[in-house]
């Protein structure tokens, strides 16, 4: 039985953790895979292996919940819940990101303006605490460990080992009716996103900036309505299908090459099968896959080569190749939560200093600190046409979708109580995804990243912690309101011997330089390192996971 197997695995993990605790030895958690671009640490001997916890144990259609082990990836989770006509409110766009990673890290996607971060939809967590005891924790009123439930969300496993999550689910629909709105300036794009989140009929919102004068704001509404006669559902999982970002660009340029209308139009609509929408950015990894073609300059970037190389251009394979090649050390991958009022200023900065395009826009509910999730603080005097007020009012908050049942609307009671100043902050923030090649020289790369961190701080924003982080300790802890709240949790739950969040997320520049010096000189020669990364990804056989994926849309099944 699945529950008995799970209990036996957790007992083994707890025994291992208890041994480290008795010897006051720190340890790291081995999951079996990663979707982080931080430099990999040495394997070491002090590792707690939880890689066998990779199953959906049950789905309860009546309570609309699922019991999920931490290493369950999003594609397996969606397949399991769709079989019951249900889906998680927040699904990370990359199929290989795991449920445990969504809780222990930060995960906010195009539905997060309505449903919050991934962990806002976690009912409870089974956790092996640092002393080896096993406890169930939740954010429910009266739960004696509610502080741990809140604090562990985003704390990258530094307060204990999550071994089981109870997730809330909502009713699934067949399609996402998707609109593409062309914008002609950054300010217009930011304002259009703000306008979209206020629409109670909208379930998904995100945007793409191809340049300062070409943006697309994408909105989606869940529906069981079939496409009109003569209109085929739009898919993105097939090798001949378009990459989503290229499709969005083409949908907002007319036949003459000029821009389409900047208003939503019935002519610029797709009916996308739900799972195809949720994982629409997998092929090409948003647009990071296009950067691989720039690295392998001898390979043209066109529809034929994207078809021919499709196995290598899904996110699981690209992560393997990126780490195997060592090129993650010069690839900027940053998600940055910004106040709406200063988002345009950040785009101006990245355009000038990094020249990275496209950029991703994703509206998120702001969680008040203390938290390791990014949060924003609008600088004094900042104003924006996209922000009508800096105070939290019911008009500013996205309302539940009109077709969705109350049982699955957003729950935000797990956030720590806010101070008066925090309550006056805008309840929404705008994530800006900055992903592209940085300087090739390590010193220049670090300098650009540090300058970006400083500019983000000045503009009231905050980076996500999954990527390269260079803050020195004092600066890092100031950003998160000091260490007092976190250290109190570590002491209360006997986790002081574990690495801290800063220990786990910061890039040790000196150690990184030593790693590069030990790296084979041949791997440093372009394109040898990239070819080695491809070889490593082939060895993983991760390409078979997409080939066998059960979530991909099949028109013949829809007719049954």
NORHU-V943762 format. One record per run of one state. SS is the DSSP state (H for helix, E for strand, L for the rest). FROM is the first residue (numbers start at 1). TO is the last residue. Records with the same first field share a line. If there is no record, write none. Layout:
BEGIN
SS: FROM-TO + FROM-TO
END
This chain:
BEGIN
L: 1-1 + 23-27 + 31-46 + 50-55 + 61-64 + 69-72 + 83-85 + 89-97 + 105-111 + 116-117 + 129-133 + 139-145 + 153-160 + 172-174 + 184-185 + 198-203 + 212-213 + 224-243 + 252-252 + 254-258 + 260-268 + 279-287 + 296-302 + 309-309 + 313-314 + 326-326 + 339-339 + 354-358 + 366-405 + 409-419 + 424-427 + 438-441 + 459-461 + 464-468 + 470-472 + 480-483 + 493-500 + 507-508 + 519-520 + 525-527 + 541-542 + 548-554 + 559-560
H: 2-22 + 74-82 + 99-104 + 112-115 + 118-121 + 146-152 + 186-197 + 244-251 + 274-278 + 288-295 + 303-308 + 310-312 + 315-325 + 327-330 + 340-353 + 406-408 + 420-423 + 442-458 + 473-479 + 484-492 + 501-505 + 509-518 + 521-524 + 528-540 + 543-547 + 555-558
E: 28-30 + 47-49 + 56-60 + 65-68 + 73-73 + 86-88 + 98-98 + 122-128 + 134-138 + 161-171 + 175-183 + 204-211 + 214-223 + 253-253 + 259-259 + 269-273 + 331-338 + 359-365 + 428-437 + 462-463 + 469-469 + 506-506
END
